[in-house]
Amino acid sequence: MLTVTGINKNFGKKEILRGFSYQFPDQGIICLFGPSGCGKTTLMRIFAGLESPDSGDVTHCEKLSMVFQEDRLLPWLTAEENIRIPCGSLTKEDAERFLSAVGLSGEGDKYPHELSGGMKRRVAIARALAYGGDIMLLDEPFRGLDRTVKELVMQQVLAQSREKLVLLVTHDREEAFLLSDTILFLQGGPLHITDALTLSGKSPSERDKLLRESLS
C-alpha cells in the first residue's frame, strides 16, 4: 500500500505540493490526470525516492519500478542487456520474452541508436515490466507510440495491474478512460485533487460514453 500524508514541496519560491495526502489501493490503475506543470512528475519522483518532500510522509514497503518521460536506456548496452541490468536473475530468454510482449521480438541485439523513438520507448516499458515489483510508476509511458503498438503495450500494463498498483501519468484523456480503475483529476499549484472518477468494472462501451461526455 502507498500512503501519502501531508507532503509539502517547494522549488525555490514555487510551491509544488502543500499538505497533499492520499491513500492508494493495493492494486489497480490509478491515473493522475492534469495539465503540464501542475506537479504530477514531482509527485511521482517523490514516490520513487528520487525527490524528498520538504515535510510530510510517504509510506510504502514495496519494490517499485518506473517508466520515466525519458527512455533512460544505456547507449552502450543492447536492448536485451538494458532490460536485464536492473534484474540480476533475468536470463536472455526472459528478456526476449518481455521484448516480444511489447512487439519487439528479435530486436534484443540492437543498441539504442539503432532503434526508433517508439522502439526505445517500448524497451523502457519492457524493462519496467521485467523488473516487476508491487508498484509501477508510469510517467507518460505511451508517448510517441502509434495506435496499434499503444494498444498492444496497454494490454501488458492491464495484465500487470491485476497483481499490483500502477500509477499512470498521462495528458491523453482516451488513455486515462481506457485504462484506469480510478482517475484523479489534478490542478496546480500547489497540486491538488479536484475530482475523482471510478471506472473499475465499467465495460468498454460505458467507458467510451463517459469519455465522450467528458469532452462535450
matplotlib code that plots the C-alpha trace (Angstrom):
import matplotlib.pyplot as plt

x = [0.0, 1.2, 0.1, 0.9, 0.4, 0.6, 3.6, 4.9, 7.4, 8.8, 11.4, 12.7, 9.7, 7.5, 5.1, 4.5, 2.8, 1.0, -0.3, -1.0, -2.5, -3.9, -4.1, -3.7, -5.2, -3.0, -3.7, -5.3, -4.5, -4.8, -4.4, -3.0, -4.6, -3.8, -2.2, 1.6, 3.4, 0.9, 3.3, 2.5, 6.1, 7.4, 4.8, 5.9, 9.6, 8.8, 7.0, 10.2, 12.5, 14.2, 13.0, 12.4, 9.4, 10.2, 7.8, 5.2, 5.4, 5.3, 4.8, 5.3, 7.2, 7.0, 9.5, 8.9, 9.6, 9.3, 9.0, 10.2, 9.3, 12.7, 13.7, 16.9, 18.5, 22.2, 23.6, 26.5, 24.1, 21.8, 18.0, 18.2, 21.0, 19.2, 16.3, 18.5, 20.7, 18.3, 17.1, 20.1, 18.4, 16.8, 18.1, 18.5, 15.5, 13.4, 14.4, 13.4, 10.1, 9.4, 10.6, 8.2, 5.3, 5.7, 6.1, 9.9, 10.6, 14.0, 15.2, 17.1, 20.6, 20.1, 21.7, 19.6, 21.0, 19.7, 16.1, 13.4, 12.0, 8.9, 11.0, 13.2, 10.1, 8.9, 12.3, 11.9, 8.4, 9.6, 12.4, 9.9, 7.6, 10.6, 11.7, 8.3, 7.7, 4.5, 4.1, 4.7, 5.1, 4.4, 5.1, 3.7, 4.7, 2.9, 4.2, 5.3, 3.7, 1.3, -2.2, -1.7, 1.5, 0.0, -3.0, -0.5, 1.5, -1.6, -2.7, 0.6, 0.0, -3.5, -2.3, 0.2, -2.4, -4.3, -1.4, 0.0, -0.7, 0.0, 0.2, -0.2, 0.5, -0.9, -2.2, -4.2, -7.8, -8.5, -5.7, -7.0, -10.6, -9.5, -7.0, -7.8, -9.7, -9.8, -8.9, -7.7, -8.2, -5.5, -4.7, -1.8, -0.1, 0.0, -1.1, -4.5, -7.3, -10.3, -12.3, -12.2, -13.9, -14.2, -14.2, -13.5, -16.0, -17.1, -17.4, -15.5, -18.8, -19.5, -16.0, -16.4, -19.6, -18.0, -15.1, -17.4, -19.4, -16.2, -15.2, -18.6]
y = [0.0, 3.5, 6.2, 9.9, 12.2, 15.9, 16.3, 19.7, 20.5, 23.8, 24.6, 28.0, 30.2, 27.9, 25.9, 22.4, 20.5, 21.7, 19.2, 16.6, 13.4, 10.3, 6.5, 4.4, 0.9, -2.2, -2.9, -1.4, 1.5, 5.0, 7.8, 11.2, 13.4, 17.1, 19.9, 20.2, 21.8, 21.1, 18.8, 15.3, 14.3, 15.8, 13.7, 10.5, 11.3, 11.6, 8.2, 6.8, 8.3, 10.5, 13.7, 14.2, 16.2, 19.2, 17.7, 15.0, 11.3, 8.8, 5.2, 2.0, -1.2, -2.4, -2.7, -0.1, 0.0, 3.2, 4.3, 7.9, 10.5, 9.9, 6.4, 6.3, 3.5, 2.9, 3.5, 1.0, -1.9, -3.7, -3.7, -7.1, -6.0, -2.8, -5.0, -7.4, -4.9, -4.0, -7.6, -9.7, -13.1, -12.4, -14.6, -13.6, -15.7, -13.9, -10.5, -11.7, -12.7, -9.2, -7.6, -9.9, -8.8, -5.2, -6.1, -6.2, -9.9, -10.3, -6.8, -7.7, -7.4, -3.8, -0.8, 2.2, 4.2, 1.5, 1.8, 4.3, 6.6, 4.4, 1.2, 2.7, 3.7, 0.1, -1.2, 1.1, -0.2, -3.8, -3.1, -1.9, -4.9, -7.3, -5.6, -6.1, -5.2, -4.2, -0.7, 0.5, 4.3, 5.2, 8.9, 9.5, 5.9, 5.7, 9.0, 8.5, 5.1, 4.6, 3.4, -0.3, -0.5, 1.5, -0.9, -3.9, -2.3, -1.2, -4.8, -5.7, -2.9, -4.0, -7.6, -6.2, -4.2, -7.3, -8.0, -4.6, -0.9, 1.1, 4.9, 6.4, 10.0, 11.0, 14.0, 11.7, 11.6, 8.5, 6.6, 7.6, 6.5, 3.2, 2.0, 3.4, 2.0, 5.5, 8.9, 11.6, 14.9, 17.3, 21.0, 23.1, 24.8, 23.7, 20.3, 19.2, 16.8, 18.5, 15.4, 11.6, 9.2, 5.5, 3.3, -0.1, -2.6, -0.4, -2.0, -0.6, 1.0, 2.6, 4.0, 5.3, 7.0, 8.6, 9.8, 11.4, 13.1, 14.4, 16.0, 17.7]
z = [0.0, -0.8, 1.6, 1.3, 4.3, 4.3, 2.0, 1.1, -1.7, -2.9, -5.6, -4.5, -4.3, -6.4, -4.2, -5.8, -3.0, 0.1, 2.5, -0.2, 1.2, -0.4, 0.3, -2.8, -3.1, -3.2, -6.9, -10.0, -12.2, -10.8, -13.3, -12.3, -14.9, -15.1, -17.1, -17.7, -14.8, -12.1, -10.2, -11.4, -12.2, -8.9, -7.1, -8.9, -8.2, -4.5, -4.7, -6.3, -3.7, -6.3, -4.6, -0.9, 0.3, 2.5, 5.0, 5.3, 4.9, 2.1, 3.3, 1.3, 1.9, -1.7, -4.5, -7.3, -11.0, -13.1, -16.7, -16.9, -19.5, -21.0, -22.1, -20.0, -21.9, -21.5, -25.0, -24.7, -23.9, -26.3, -25.8, -24.2, -21.8, -20.9, -19.7, -17.8, -16.0, -13.1, -12.9, -11.8, -12.2, -15.6, -18.4, -22.0, -22.9, -20.2, -21.6, -25.1, -23.8, -22.4, -25.7, -27.6, -25.3, -26.4, -30.1, -30.3, -30.9, -32.5, -31.7, -28.5, -30.0, -31.3, -29.5, -28.6, -31.5, -33.9, -32.6, -33.4, -30.7, -30.3, -30.1, -27.4, -25.5, -25.7, -24.4, -21.4, -20.7, -21.1, -18.6, -16.0, -16.7, -16.3, -13.1, -11.6, -8.0, -6.3, -7.5, -11.1, -11.8, -15.4, -16.4, -19.9, -20.9, -24.3, -25.8, -29.4, -29.9, -32.8, -32.0, -32.8, -30.8, -28.0, -27.7, -27.5, -24.7, -22.9, -22.7, -20.9, -18.4, -17.8, -17.1, -14.6, -12.8, -11.7, -9.2, -8.3, -8.1, -11.3, -11.2, -14.6, -15.5, -18.9, -20.7, -23.1, -22.0, -24.1, -22.4, -19.0, -19.7, -21.4, -18.8, -15.4, -12.5, -11.0, -12.5, -10.1, -11.8, -10.7, -10.8, -9.5, -8.0, -5.5, -6.7, -5.5, -6.5, -8.0, -8.7, -8.9, -11.3, -10.6, -13.7, -12.2, -13.5, -16.4, -19.9, -22.9, -24.2, -20.8, -20.7, -24.2, -23.3, -20.2, -22.4, -24.9, -22.1, -20.6, -24.0, -24.6]

ax = plt.figure().add_subplot(projection="3d")
ax.plot(x, y, z, "-o")
ax.set_aspect("equal")
plt.show()
